[in-house]
Amino acid sequence: MSSSETPGNGSDDELAEPVCDRCGEPIPAERVTHLSSEPCPELADRYAAVTRTYCPDCIAAIGMLEFTPEARPNADSE
């Protein structure tokens, strides 16, 4: 699985304001994250590669983002 903040080829769908695939809310361009998944070769005949667009809140909700130590100055580092 990978993530990217770079839009694709500039199709009409990509030029419209992006919408989160999880919550359905519009996402400001500077906050868009694209998650991609590609099946391993053994499963490629059963599953397709996909790329989805998510807002940072939904990425965090599904556990794909973590706080950096700098973002949590009051938290113990242990």
C-alpha positions in Angstrom: 0.0 0.0 0.0 1.3 3.5 -0.8 0.1 7.0 -0.3 0.6 10.1 -2.4 -0.4 13.7 -2.4 0.2 14.1 -6.1 -2.8 14.1 -8.4 -3.0 11.9 -11.5 -3.2 13.0 -15.1 -5.6 15.9 -14.8 -8.8 14.4 -16.1 -12.1 16.2 -15.5 -12.8 14.1 -12.4 -9.5 15.0 -10.9 -10.0 18.8 -11.6 -13.2 18.8 -9.6 -12.9 19.3 -5.9 -11.9 15.9 -4.5 -14.3 14.0 -2.2 -13.2 11.5 0.5 -14.1 7.9 -0.5 -14.8 7.1 3.2 -16.9 10.1 4.6 -18.0 11.7 1.3 -16.9 15.2 2.4 -15.1 17.6 0.0 -11.3 17.7 0.6 -9.3 20.9 0.2 -6.5 20.3 -2.4 -3.7 20.7 0.1 -5.2 18.0 2.3 -5.9 15.2 -0.2 -4.2 11.8 0.3 -4.4 9.0 -2.3 -4.0 5.5 -1.0 -3.1 2.7 -3.5 -3.1 -1.0 -3.0 -1.7 -3.6 -5.4 -2.3 -7.4 -4.9 0.7 -9.7 -4.7 1.3 -11.8 -7.9 -0.4 -14.8 -6.4 -3.6 -12.9 -6.0 -3.5 -10.7 -9.1 -6.0 -12.8 -10.9 -8.6 -12.4 -8.1 -8.0 -8.8 -7.0 -7.5 -5.5 -8.9 -5.1 -2.7 -7.9 -7.0 0.3 -6.6 -6.3 3.9 -5.7 -8.7 5.8 -3.5 -8.9 9.4 -2.2 -9.2 10.2 1.5 -9.2 13.1 3.8 -6.5 13.1 6.6 -9.2 12.5 9.3 -10.4 9.3 7.6 -6.8 8.2 7.0 -6.2 8.6 10.7 -9.4 6.9 11.6 -8.5 3.7 9.7 -5.0 3.8 11.4 -2.9 4.8 8.4 -1.5 8.0 10.1 0.4 8.3 13.4 1.3 11.4 15.4 5.0 12.4 15.2 6.8 13.1 18.5 6.9 16.8 17.6 3.1 16.9 17.3 2.7 15.5 20.8 5.0 17.6 23.0 3.1 16.7 26.2 3.1 13.0 25.6 5.7 10.7 27.2 8.1 9.2 24.6 8.1 5.8 26.3 
